[in-house]
């Protein structure tokens, strides 16, 4: 299975670089055009690793295969920041949010928001994961309501420009962000993979992991910190992709046919890249509808989400 996913990833990745490239393969012109397209392929790989590692790890520490890190309000915070900038500054607000300093600021805001939430709700006397999830839902809903109110007050031209930023799209990413995003993702993903055996124990639940000598609360906070970094980078880089992580994680558990995170995490990351690159390749070169890729992915992911809930009969 891993070999098949690697082959598919290489095929779709090379297809995005070479298909419809008017220059002969191997020529200087071919590699010039391929380098221009390589940014999009790299962004897809970064987003795939972020969404896959973050979702699988989050589902493990919460002991729930249904919920995703999006439930903590990362996308809602991103939408609120983008909407507020356009509401306060007009169309110039979108331009003001572009650039490396602004990207770092958005990532820092999201990680800081997550740390504040985790530190407050998991370190207190009555802190527990369920309360943290409920408050995350409430905060996300509140930010969404404020954003919707401000969006109604925008002019049609401002709303049109803002809407393009609120859909997850690889074209939203800037190549200048990658020197910062890639090291963050590599470090966070490597640390999560190195903690695979600990996450195997965490998946047994609080009582079992504690009896096996694991400091449950401390380990949960470390994993959630790494998850927040991955989700913050992905969201600030391309925008919200609510159901991509859920779709990839669900398929990874079926494909890997194991509960060992040493195998689930890389399989999920490869699946994420295959889904993203395959969707972009097919929609760009077969249906010539590249702009609707994220919508299709969210539609399929949402359908899988409903199917899983109906099959389980519970959240």
N, C-alpha and C positions, 0 to 999 in steps of 0.2 A: 504494500500500500504506500509506504513511504517513497519507494522508488518510482511508483507510478505518478505520485504527486510531484516529485522533483522533475520528472520528464515533462509533465503538463506545464509546470511553472516555467521551465526553460523554453518550451515551444511557444507559449503565449507571450513570454517576455521578448523572445527573439522576433516573434510575429509583429509585436507592436513597434519594434525598432526597424524591421526590414520591409514589412508589407507596404505596398504603394510607395516605396522609396524609389524615385525615378533613376537614381544613379546605379551603375553596376556594383554588385556586391564585392567588397574589398577595395574599392577605389577611394580616393581621398574625399570625394564628394559624398559618397555613401556614408562614411564615418562622420562627416560633418553633420549630415541630417540625422544620423542615428544618435549623436551626442545631444542634439536638441531634444530628441524624444526621450532620451535616457532619464531626464529629470522626472518626467511623469511616471516612468517605470519605477524609479527609486522611491518616489512618494508613495506609490502603491505598496511597495515592500514595507516601508516604514509603517504605514497605516495598518497593513495586515498584521504585522507583529504586535503593534500596540493593541488593536482590538482583540486579537486572539489571546494573547498572554493575559491582558487585563480581565477579560470576561471569564476565562477558565479559572483564574485565580480568585476572582471575586465570588464566583459561584461556589468555589470550594470553601472559602472562609465563612460564607453565609449558609452553607449546607442547603442550597436551593438552586436547582438547574433552570429555573424560570427567569429569575431577575438578572439584570445586567448592571454594570457600573453607571449606565445612564440614569438609573433610578436616583442616584445621589445628586442630580441636578447639574452635571457638567455642561450638557447641551443647553439647559435653561440659562446658566450663567453666561455662556458664550453668546446666546441670542440676546440676553439683556445688555451685554457690553456693546454688541454691534448696533442694536436698536437705539440705545442711549446716545451713542456717538453720532448717529445720523439725526436723531431727534434734536440734539443740542447744537450740532455743527452743520447740519445739512449734508448734501452729497460729499462735501469736503471731509466729513467725518469718516467715510470709508477710506479715503486717501490717507487720513491721519492715522488710521489703524494699521496701515501697511508699513513694513520696515522691520528690521531685526529688533530694535529696542521695544517696539510695540508687541512683537511676537513673544519676546521674553517676558514682558509685563503680563500678557494674557496667561501664559503658562504659570507664572508666579502667582497670579491671582487665583487660578483654579486650584493649584496645589495648596496654597495658603488656606483657601476656603475648606478644602478637604481635611487638612491637618487640624484646623479649628474645630470642625465637626467631630472628627475622630477623637481628638484630645479631650473635648468637652464631654462627649457621650460615652466613651469607652473607659475613661479613667476615673469617673466618678463612682461614688459608693453604689448607686443604683444603675450604673451604666450597663447597657447590654446592646447587642447587635440589632435586635428587633426595634428598639426605640430609635436607634440611629437611622435605620432604614425608613421608619415612619416620618421622622423629622426631615430627612432628606427629600422624601416625596412632597411634604408640605412646602419646604423651601423652594423646590423646583416648580411646584404649581404656582406659588406666589410670584416667583420671578417671571414665569410664563404669562401670568395675568397682567403684570406691570408692562411687560414687553408688548403684549397685544393691545393694551390701552394706548401706548405711545405710537404703535404702528397705525392705529386708526386716525391719529392726528397728523400723519405725514402727508405730503403732497403725492399725487400719483407717480411722478418721476422719482421722488425719493424712495417711495415704497418699492418701485420696480428695481432700483439699484440695490436696495437692502435685501430683497427677496433672493437675488442671485447669490448673496453671501450666506443666506440661511440654509441653503441646501448643500449637503456634503458633496464636494466636487474636487477632483484632483487638480483641476485648473485653478482652484483658489490658492494653491500652494505656490510659494516663491522659492526659487532655487537658493536664494540667500539664507533661507531658514534652515536648510539641510545641515550645514556645518554645526549648528547647535542642536537640532532635533536628533540627528543620527547618534551622536555620543550618548545623549540622555536615554534614548531607546535601547541602545546596545547594553549600557550598564544596567538599566532597570530590568530588561528581559533576561540578561545573564544572571543577575541576582535571584530572580524568580526561579529560573531553571535550576540554579544551585540549591534552592530551598525545596526542590521537588519532593524529596523524602519527607521533609517536615510537613509539606502540604498533604502528602498521603496520610499522615497521622492526623492533621487538622480535619480532614474529611470524615474521620471517625466520630467527630463531635467533641464538645468541651470535656465531658467526663472521661471519655476514653483517652483523649490526648493528654489530659492532666495526669491520669493514672499511669501513663507511659512515660512521664517525666518531662513533658513539654509545657512551657509557660504559655498557656493558651492566649491570654489577652495580649501579652507582649508580641507573640508571633503574629496574631491577627493584625495588630497595628502596623507591624513592619510590612506585611503583605499589602495592606491597604494603602500605605504610603507609596509603595512601588506601583500599585495599580493607579493611584491618582496621578502620578507622573506620566505614565503611559497614556491615560485618557486625556490629560491636559494637553500633551504634545499632539495627539491625533486630532483633537477638536480644534485647537488653535491653528493647526496646519491646513486642514481641508474643510473644517466645519462639522456639523452634527451628522453622525451615521448611527442612528439609534439601534437598528436591528442587525447590522452587519456582524457585530460580535456575537450576538445570540445565535444567528444562523451558523456561523463558523464553529462555535463551541458545540452546538448540537450535532453538527455533522462530524466533528472530530471525535466525539465520544462513540458515535456509531462506527466510524472508520477505524479507529485505533483498537476498539474492542478491549480496552483495559482501563483500569483506574489509576495506573501509574503515571504521575505527571511528567516523568522524564520522557515519556512517549507522547502523551496527549498534547503537551505544549508545542513541540515542533510540528506535529501533524496539524494542529489548529492553525499555526502560522502559515504553513504551506497551503492549506485549504483557503485561508484568507486571501493569499496572493493569487491563487488559481481563480477564485471567484471574482476578485476585482479585475485582474488582467484579462481573464476570459470574457467577462461582461463588457469591458471596454473594447476589446478586440472585435467581438461579434457585433456590438451596437455601432461601432465606428465603421467597420469595413463591410458589414453585411446589410445592416438596416440604415446606415448613415444617420444615426440618431444618437450621437455621443452624449448630448446634453441630458438625456433621460436615464442614464446608467444608474445614478444614485436612487432615482425614484423606483426603478425596476428592482434594485437590490432591496430597498426598504419594503416594497410590496411583497416580494418573495419571503423576506425575513419575517415580516408581520404575519404572513399566512402560516409559516412554520410555527411561529409563536402560538397562534390560535389553535393549530392542530395539536401541539404538545399539551396545551391546557385542556383541550377537549378530551384528549386521550387519557390524561392523568385524572381529570375530573376535579382538580383543585390547583391552587396557586402554590 
